[in-house]
Amino acid sequence: MFTTTGSRGLYKAPLSKGLLLVLSGLTVMLTLLPQYQGLFTYNLHAVTHQQQVWRWVCGRLICLDLKDTFCSSLLIYNFRIFERRFGTRKFASFLLGTWFLSALIDFLLAQAVYFLFDYEVEELPTGLLSPVFSLFVPFYLSIPRVPVTQVLGHIPITNKSLVYVVGLQLLTSSPFMWLIALSGLISGGLYHCNVLGLQQLLFMPAWLSRMGRSILEPLFSGPQPSGETPLGMGATLDIQRQQRMDLLDQQLLLAQYNQARRNTRPQPQAGLLDWARLFPSLRQRGQNWAPAQPRPQGQTHPSPQPRPQGQTHPSPQPHPQGQTHPSPQPPPPLLDHSPVAEEQVARLVEMGFSRIDALEALRASNNDINMATNFLLQH
């Protein structure tokens, strides 16, 4: 939706789809039944002084504010790319680990506010907000920043700007949302860096993952998206023309890849796919041929010498058996080693891909890191 990595929709993201449907449905239900909203308030005073530990669980699952539900749903939909990349079990382990860590950090931050400002924090915003904020940590570290345009000629707009805007909107929705956001970022950083072996302590059990795969995945698995991407509405003619060119370029590259898979046999190669051979860039076609050697000035074809009288044309010599005329030389092959920006290679390697596959994907996509990321994620 916001970033352009991977396909659209909720394909191969059953957990993200389940969170969107179940949590949003429960929020709407509690809005229609306000007499039950008191059971899901995140009241730290009741937890610490009245030992109502169940509020620590119920108050951190369902949002009671529709604006918070809408913003968190947009962020969960965007962060589904991590479920596709890491798998549903690792994605669930990240959410589960940061949920437990943020519960402890919420209490510590509330005590810090009371110690520094002599103010007791009684209630905090409800919902699955801390794990959502924790996903900004791998989003900032793993997803490459691709410039899209500039505002007023100086302010850059990237493929990640809209995600940060939605996160800022969620941050300013309530007075103590900053505490939830800080708790989520701290827990996300600790779990992402595996401090004190947290990833080995807080994870989704294998038996629970298998149960969810067999029961819940058939209910929440999304359909495979179509190959055509709709063009943006409201764009200028230049932007629409560029979008069509990029779309045709990507479709032609995928068609060449599918044709090559049908016509060639698999051969051992260094990387996962030989991107440079299967996906020659459209912008480099006609530019990778070896330039013709210019003829020196003043040089002309030699004129035929006059033949003496009485001399006849020599008869052609017969070719020996098995000897044929030399075939014309084939044109020089395309150059596969086009220059690649080392910064883009480093970004793809940080996302978890091998350096060889990153180089081949960047050469195939004419150094377009957005299209190269799509190729690596979809194949």
C-alpha positions as CSV (number, residue, x, y, z in Angstrom):
1,M,0.0,0.0,0.0
2,F,2.7,2.5,1.0
3,T,5.9,0.8,0.3
4,T,6.5,-0.9,-3.0
5,T,8.2,-4.1,-1.8
6,G,6.3,-7.3,-2.6
7,S,2.8,-7.7,-4.0
8,R,-0.3,-5.9,-3.0
9,G,-3.0,-7.3,-0.7
10,L,-2.7,-9.8,2.1
11,Y,-1.3,-12.7,0.1
12,K,1.0,-14.9,2.3
13,A,0.1,-12.8,5.4
14,P,-2.5,-14.7,7.3
15,L,-1.5,-13.4,10.7
16,S,-1.7,-9.8,9.5
17,K,-5.1,-10.4,8.0
18,G,-6.3,-12.1,11.2
19,L,-5.2,-9.2,13.4
20,L,-6.9,-6.7,11.1
21,L,-10.2,-8.5,11.0
22,V,-10.4,-9.7,14.6
23,L,-9.1,-6.6,16.4
24,S,-11.1,-4.2,14.2
25,G,-14.3,-6.3,14.6
26,L,-13.9,-6.3,18.4
27,T,-13.4,-2.6,18.5
28,V,-16.6,-2.0,16.5
29,M,-18.4,-4.4,18.8
30,L,-17.3,-2.6,21.9
31,T,-18.3,0.7,20.4
32,L,-21.8,-0.6,20.0
33,L,-21.7,-2.1,23.5
34,P,-20.2,0.7,25.7
35,Q,-21.2,-1.0,29.0
36,Y,-18.4,-3.5,28.4
37,Q,-15.6,-1.0,27.6
38,G,-14.6,-0.7,31.2
39,L,-13.3,-4.3,31.1
40,F,-10.7,-3.4,28.5
41,T,-9.3,-0.2,29.9
42,Y,-5.5,-0.2,30.5
43,N,-5.5,1.0,34.1
44,L,-2.1,0.8,35.7
45,H,-3.4,2.0,39.0
46,A,-5.8,-1.0,39.2
47,V,-3.0,-3.3,38.2
48,T,-0.5,-2.2,40.8
49,H,-2.8,-1.3,43.8
50,Q,-5.8,-3.6,43.3
51,Q,-3.8,-6.6,41.8
52,Q,-6.1,-6.7,38.7
53,V,-3.5,-8.4,36.6
54,W,-6.1,-9.3,34.0
55,R,-6.3,-5.7,32.9
56,W,-2.7,-5.9,31.9
57,V,-3.8,-8.5,29.3
58,C,-7.2,-7.2,28.2
59,G,-6.1,-3.5,28.1
60,R,-3.3,-4.3,25.7
61,L,-5.2,-6.1,23.0
62,I,-8.3,-4.1,21.8
63,C,-8.4,-0.4,20.9
64,L,-11.3,1.5,22.4
65,D,-10.7,4.5,20.1
66,L,-11.7,4.2,16.4
67,K,-9.0,6.6,15.3
68,D,-6.3,4.5,17.0
69,T,-7.8,1.4,15.4
70,F,-7.7,2.9,12.0
71,C,-4.1,4.1,12.2
72,S,-2.8,0.9,13.8
73,S,-4.7,-1.1,11.1
74,L,-2.9,0.9,8.3
75,L,0.4,0.2,10.0
76,I,-0.2,-3.5,10.4
77,Y,-1.2,-3.7,6.8
78,N,2.0,-2.0,5.7
79,F,4.2,-4.1,8.1
80,R,2.8,-7.3,6.6
81,I,6.0,-7.3,4.4
82,F,7.9,-8.7,7.4
83,E,5.5,-11.6,7.7
84,R,6.2,-12.4,4.0
85,R,10.0,-12.1,4.5
86,F,10.5,-13.8,7.9
87,G,7.5,-16.2,7.8
88,T,4.4,-16.2,10.0
89,R,6.0,-17.9,13.0
90,K,8.9,-15.5,13.3
91,F,6.6,-12.6,12.7
92,A,4.3,-13.9,15.5
93,S,7.4,-14.4,17.7
94,F,8.4,-10.8,17.2
95,L,4.9,-9.5,18.1
96,L,4.7,-11.9,21.2
97,G,8.1,-11.0,22.5
98,T,7.7,-7.2,22.1
99,W,4.2,-7.5,23.7
100,F,5.7,-9.1,26.9
101,L,8.7,-6.7,26.9
102,S,6.6,-3.6,26.5
103,A,4.3,-4.6,29.3
104,L,7.3,-4.5,31.7
105,I,8.7,-1.3,30.1
106,D,5.3,0.4,30.5
107,F,5.4,-0.1,34.2
108,L,9.0,1.1,34.4
109,L,8.3,4.3,32.4
110,A,5.3,5.1,34.5
111,Q,7.4,4.8,37.6
112,A,10.1,7.0,36.0
113,V,7.4,9.7,35.3
114,Y,6.2,9.5,38.9
115,F,9.8,9.8,40.2
116,L,10.8,12.7,38.0
117,F,7.6,14.8,37.8
118,D,5.7,13.5,40.8
119,Y,2.8,12.6,38.6
120,E,1.1,9.2,38.7
121,V,0.1,7.7,35.4
122,E,-3.2,5.9,36.0
123,E,-4.5,5.0,32.5
124,L,-2.7,4.4,29.2
125,P,-4.1,4.1,25.7
126,T,-5.6,0.6,25.0
127,G,-4.9,-1.8,22.2
128,L,-2.1,-3.7,20.5
129,L,-0.1,-0.4,20.1
130,S,3.3,-1.2,21.6
131,P,4.0,-4.1,19.2
132,V,2.9,-1.9,16.3
133,F,5.4,0.8,17.3
134,S,8.1,-1.8,17.8
135,L,7.8,-2.8,14.1
136,F,9.2,0.6,13.2
137,V,12.6,-0.7,14.3
138,P,13.0,-3.3,11.6
139,F,11.2,-1.0,9.2
140,Y,13.8,1.7,9.7
141,L,16.7,-0.7,9.6
142,S,15.7,-3.2,6.9
143,I,13.6,-1.4,4.3
144,P,15.6,0.7,1.9
145,R,14.7,4.4,1.5
146,V,13.9,5.1,-2.2
147,P,13.4,8.8,-3.1
148,V,10.1,9.5,-4.9
149,T,9.8,13.3,-5.2
150,Q,10.6,16.5,-3.5
151,V,8.3,19.1,-1.9
152,L,9.3,22.8,-2.5
153,G,12.5,21.5,-4.1
154,H,14.2,20.7,-0.8
155,I,12.1,18.3,1.3
156,P,12.5,14.8,0.0
157,I,9.6,12.4,-0.1
158,T,10.5,8.7,-0.1
159,N,8.6,5.4,-0.2
160,K,8.6,5.4,3.7
161,S,7.3,8.9,4.3
162,L,3.6,8.1,4.4
163,V,4.3,5.3,7.0
164,Y,6.0,7.7,9.3
165,V,3.2,10.2,8.8
166,V,0.6,7.6,9.9
167,G,2.8,6.7,12.9
168,L,3.0,10.4,13.8
169,Q,-0.7,10.7,13.6
170,L,-1.1,7.7,16.0
171,L,1.5,9.2,18.3
172,T,-0.4,12.5,18.7
173,S,-3.8,10.9,19.2
174,S,-3.7,10.9,23.1
175,P,-1.6,12.5,25.8
176,F,0.2,9.4,27.0
177,M,0.6,7.8,23.6
178,W,4.3,8.9,23.7
179,L,4.9,6.5,26.6
180,I,3.4,3.6,24.6
181,A,5.4,4.5,21.6
182,L,8.7,4.8,23.6
183,S,8.0,1.5,25.2
184,G,7.3,-0.1,21.8
185,L,10.5,1.3,20.3
186,I,12.6,0.2,23.2
187,S,11.2,-3.4,23.2
188,G,11.5,-3.6,19.4
189,G,15.1,-2.6,19.6
190,L,15.9,-5.0,22.4
191,Y,14.2,-7.9,20.6
192,H,15.6,-7.1,17.2
193,C,19.1,-6.9,18.5
194,N,18.6,-10.1,20.5
195,V,19.8,-8.6,23.8
196,L,20.3,-11.2,26.5
197,G,19.0,-13.9,24.1
198,L,15.5,-12.6,24.1
199,Q,14.7,-14.3,20.8
200,Q,15.5,-17.7,22.3
201,L,13.4,-16.9,25.5
202,L,10.3,-15.2,23.9
203,F,9.1,-17.0,20.8
204,M,6.1,-18.8,19.3
205,P,6.1,-22.5,20.2
206,A,6.3,-24.9,17.3
207,W,3.2,-26.8,18.3
208,L,1.1,-23.6,18.5
209,S,2.5,-22.5,15.1
210,R,1.4,-25.8,13.6
211,M,-2.0,-25.6,15.2
212,G,-2.5,-22.1,13.8
213,R,-1.3,-23.1,10.4
214,S,-3.8,-26.0,10.2
215,I,-6.8,-24.1,11.7
216,L,-6.4,-20.4,11.2
217,E,-4.4,-20.2,8.0
218,P,-7.2,-21.6,5.8
219,L,-9.5,-18.9,7.2
220,F,-7.3,-15.9,6.9
221,S,-5.1,-16.7,3.9
222,G,-5.4,-14.0,1.2
223,P,-5.8,-14.6,-2.6
224,Q,-2.9,-14.2,-4.9
225,P,-2.9,-10.7,-6.4
226,S,-3.2,-10.1,-10.1
227,G,-0.2,-9.2,-12.2
228,E,-1.5,-5.8,-13.2
229,T,-0.8,-2.8,-10.9
230,P,-3.3,0.1,-11.2
231,L,-2.0,3.5,-11.9
232,G,-2.2,6.2,-9.3
233,M,-5.3,8.4,-9.6
234,G,-4.9,12.2,-9.6
235,A,-1.3,12.0,-10.9
236,T,0.1,14.4,-13.5
237,L,0.6,13.3,-17.1
238,D,4.3,13.0,-16.6
239,I,3.9,10.8,-13.6
240,Q,1.3,8.6,-15.3
241,R,3.6,8.2,-18.3
242,Q,6.5,7.3,-16.2
243,Q,4.4,4.8,-14.3
244,R,3.3,3.2,-17.5
245,M,6.9,2.9,-18.7
246,D,7.9,1.3,-15.5
247,L,5.0,-1.1,-15.6
248,L,5.7,-2.1,-19.2
249,D,9.4,-2.5,-18.3
250,Q,8.6,-4.8,-15.4
251,Q,6.0,-6.8,-17.4
252,L,8.5,-7.4,-20.2
253,L,11.2,-8.5,-17.9
254,L,8.9,-11.0,-16.2
255,A,7.8,-12.3,-19.6
256,Q,11.4,-12.8,-20.7
257,Y,12.0,-14.6,-17.5
258,N,9.1,-17.0,-17.9
259,Q,10.0,-17.6,-21.6
260,A,13.6,-18.4,-20.6
261,R,12.4,-20.8,-18.0
262,R,10.4,-22.7,-20.6
263,N,13.1,-22.8,-23.3
264,T,16.2,-23.4,-21.3
265,R,17.4,-26.1,-19.0
266,P,18.6,-25.1,-15.4
267,Q,22.3,-24.8,-15.2
268,P,24.5,-24.4,-12.1
269,Q,25.2,-20.8,-11.5
270,A,26.7,-18.6,-8.8
271,G,23.5,-17.0,-7.5
272,L,19.9,-18.0,-7.2
273,L,19.0,-16.8,-10.7
274,D,21.1,-15.4,-13.5
275,W,19.3,-12.0,-13.5
276,A,21.7,-10.3,-15.9
277,R,21.2,-13.0,-18.6
278,L,17.4,-13.4,-18.2
279,F,16.5,-9.8,-17.6
280,P,18.4,-7.4,-19.9
281,S,17.2,-3.9,-19.0
282,L,15.2,-2.0,-21.6
283,R,17.1,1.2,-21.0
284,Q,20.4,-0.5,-21.8
285,R,19.3,-2.2,-25.0
286,G,21.2,-1.0,-27.9
287,Q,23.8,0.5,-25.6
288,N,25.6,-2.6,-24.6
289,W,26.7,-3.6,-28.1
290,A,30.4,-3.2,-28.9
291,P,30.8,0.1,-30.9
292,A,31.8,-0.2,-34.5
293,Q,35.4,0.7,-35.4
294,P,35.4,4.0,-37.3
295,R,37.2,4.0,-40.7
296,P,40.2,6.4,-40.9
297,Q,39.7,9.5,-42.9
298,G,41.0,9.4,-46.4
299,Q,41.0,5.7,-46.6
300,T,39.0,4.3,-49.6
301,H,38.5,0.9,-51.1
302,P,41.4,-0.1,-53.4
303,S,40.5,0.2,-57.1
304,P,40.7,-3.0,-59.1
305,Q,43.9,-3.4,-61.1
306,P,43.5,-3.6,-65.0
307,R,43.8,-7.1,-66.3
308,P,46.3,-7.8,-69.1
309,Q,44.9,-8.8,-72.4
310,G,44.4,-12.4,-72.9
311,Q,44.2,-13.2,-69.3
312,T,41.0,-14.8,-68.2
313,H,39.3,-15.0,-64.9
314,P,40.8,-17.8,-62.7
315,S,38.4,-20.6,-62.2
316,P,37.2,-21.0,-58.6
317,Q,39.0,-23.7,-56.6
318,P,36.8,-26.5,-55.5
319,H,36.4,-26.8,-51.7
320,P,37.5,-30.0,-50.1
321,Q,34.9,-32.4,-49.0
322,G,33.4,-31.4,-45.6
323,Q,34.6,-27.8,-45.9
324,T,31.9,-25.2,-46.0
325,H,31.9,-21.5,-46.3
326,P,32.7,-19.7,-43.1
327,S,29.5,-18.5,-41.4
328,P,29.2,-14.9,-40.5
329,Q,30.3,-13.9,-37.0
330,P,27.5,-13.5,-34.5
331,P,27.0,-10.1,-32.9
332,P,28.9,-9.5,-29.7
333,P,27.0,-10.5,-26.5
334,L,25.4,-8.0,-24.1
335,L,27.7,-6.8,-21.4
336,D,26.6,-8.4,-18.1
337,H,28.9,-6.4,-15.8
338,S,27.2,-3.0,-15.9
339,P,28.2,-0.7,-13.0
340,V,26.2,-1.1,-9.8
341,A,26.0,1.3,-6.9
342,E,27.6,-0.2,-3.8
343,E,25.2,1.6,-1.5
344,Q,22.2,-0.2,-3.1
345,V,24.0,-3.5,-2.8
346,A,24.6,-2.9,0.9
347,R,20.9,-2.1,1.4
348,L,19.9,-5.4,-0.2
349,V,22.5,-7.3,1.8
350,E,21.2,-5.8,5.0
351,M,17.7,-7.0,4.1
352,G,19.0,-10.6,4.2
353,F,19.8,-11.3,0.5
354,S,23.1,-12.6,-0.7
355,R,25.6,-10.2,-2.3
356,I,25.6,-12.2,-5.6
357,D,21.8,-12.2,-5.9
358,A,21.7,-8.5,-5.0
359,L,24.3,-7.7,-7.7
360,E,22.4,-9.7,-10.4
361,A,19.1,-8.2,-9.5
362,L,20.4,-4.7,-9.6
363,R,22.1,-5.3,-13.0
364,A,18.8,-6.8,-14.3
365,S,16.7,-3.8,-13.1
366,N,19.1,-1.1,-14.3
367,N,20.1,-0.2,-10.7
368,D,16.4,0.3,-9.7
369,I,16.5,-0.9,-6.1
370,N,12.7,-0.9,-5.9
371,M,12.3,-3.3,-8.8
372,A,15.3,-5.4,-7.6
373,T,13.7,-5.8,-4.2
374,N,10.5,-7.0,-5.9
375,F,12.4,-9.6,-7.9
376,L,14.2,-10.9,-4.9
377,L,11.1,-11.1,-2.7
378,Q,8.9,-12.7,-5.4
379,H,11.4,-15.3,-6.6
